[in-house]
Amino acid sequence: MSTGTVTPYRSSPRAGRDGFACLLRAEWTKFRTVRGWVLATGGAALVTVLLGALLATGMRATCSNGSAEIACPAPPTGPGGEAVEDKFYFVYRQLTGDGSITVRVTSMTGQIRRPDAIPGVRNVVPGVVPWAKAGVIVKESGEQGSPYAAVMVTGEHGVRMQHDFTHDTAGRPGKVSGESPRWLRLTRTGGTLTGYESADGAAWAVVGTARLAGLPDTVRIGMFATSPGDITATGRSGAAERFAEVTAVFDRVSLEGTASGGGWNRQDVGVTIGPDGSPHHPGGLTESGGTFTVTGVGDIAPLLHGARIETPLIGVVIGLIVVIVVAVTFVTAEYRRGLIRTTLLASPRRGRVPAAKAVVIGAVASVAGLAAAGVTVPLGTRILRGGGTPVLPVGTLTEIRVIAGCAALFGATAVLALALGLLFRRGVAAVTAAIVLIVVPHVLAIASVLPAEAAQWLLRLTPAAAFAALQSIPRYPQVTYHYVPAAGYYPLPAWAGLAVLCGYAALALGLAVLLLRRRDV
């Protein structure tokens, strides 16, 4: 890449008086007068946008309705606007005003589909997945995504109280059995739902409280059962989800309050309808002598799989490589042409020159990253949705955070590359070192080349940890998922990942200043 002519910083009485501000102006003048640097920085933003648009255009999704192909429906959204999975078997009555439901859970069993040992023979084994759920629930309506609060027993996480999909409170640990049943109670007072548990039906302990704003006067109250699929690792970073269902037995069922008369209603919430019009893996209810046996599949939880707003940011890696080249040549060009001596003579306090260069290149790269993400995220998600690919929705603040995180990633990468240029004084060596530190670990981690645990540690300890700034969907402890970089999940929060990269940049820049003061230019 042609760097053009670098204008040296000339000493003057006024320069001495202006100090660092004058250095900043001089370094900015150097950058903007070299056409190759300006064009390349703009190219870093442009290539990010173009690659993102190209990826989004190529991601076309269709779903089938019998023999016809239709656009894939958007997932239901919860009260907070997040995509959710809301599938369970619901046995309910209508409750008007305040009231409560009390039950005893005496059994929780299930079955899990395993890989077929014999081709053509289904391999189904007894078992309950860790986050299988059964209990009592108050729900605004039968619509998927409507507000709810529930107290439940789980496969391996004891009693929990959950509400509105993202909120989870732990109760007493332990599993349910005939010898160790669990009593559950859920009371409604206005918009406040309180969950209780008991080992004997006499001594009750509060599990948690939820406030559901805007809850109507008449709601649905009853029992439910649901089970997410069984997730098993495949290969280095892959995972497969297989069918699982749960069956829970309830007795000692009692309702307090103004409930609708007649028997219990049934609803298989969110059940998938097959091409022949029949439900696929339906739940069910068997009622006998006050004992309710409820079977369900699905989950009541945030939805984590699918395209995300950061999916089109695939071009960030290429954009960063361009930024690295520009940042390195921003300093090595002066060494190559011998102009660094003039710059340092004009500013005897040598630490100021690298600092001024870092501020300029960091700011320029941040603007490029901001422009790249600011265009790619909304444009890419619009193209994805237009092509029938649902995108997991996020709030405006999350979208802003991802765009700002991309800007910070570009800026901090430029500063680290600049520091390496000062240390090596050779463009090829510095560019190679920066790519090895920042880009290579990220590529290795998301490409499933390394075992999942190794990929996690690589993204904790290297500057590539800063890619966590692009993650829009959080982890949820109450959701079983394959939380690995290849699936878009990073081991550190966004701010912590950026802090790792900034720490490397600060350390490298400090070392460069130290060596600049001690060695001849």
Secondary structure, DSSP 4 states (H G I P E B T S, - for coil): -----PPPPPP-HHHHHHTHHHHHHHHHHHHHH-HHHHHHHHHHHHHHHHHHHHHHHH---EEEETTEEEEPPPPPB-TTS-BEEE-EEEEEEEEEEEEEEEEEEEEEEEEEEE--SSTTS-EEEE---TT-EEEEEEES-SSTT--EEEEEEESSS-EEEEETTTEEEE-------SSS-EEEEEEEETTEEEEEEESSSSS-EEEEEEE-TT--SEEEEEEEEE-PPEEEEETTTEEEEE-EEEEEEEEEEEEEEEE-SSS-EEEEETPEEPTTSSEES--EEEEETTEEEEEE-S-EEE---SB-TTGGGGGHHHHHHHHHHHHHHHHHHHHHHTTHHHHHHH-SSTTHHHHHHHHHHHHHHHHHHHHHHHHHHHHHHHHHHHTT--B----HHHHHHHHHHHHHHHHHHHHHHHHHHHHH--HHHHHHHHIIIIIHHHHHHHTT-S-HHHHHHHHHHSGGGGGGGG--SPP-TTS----SGGGT--SS-HHHHHHHHHHHHHHHHHHHHHHHHHS--
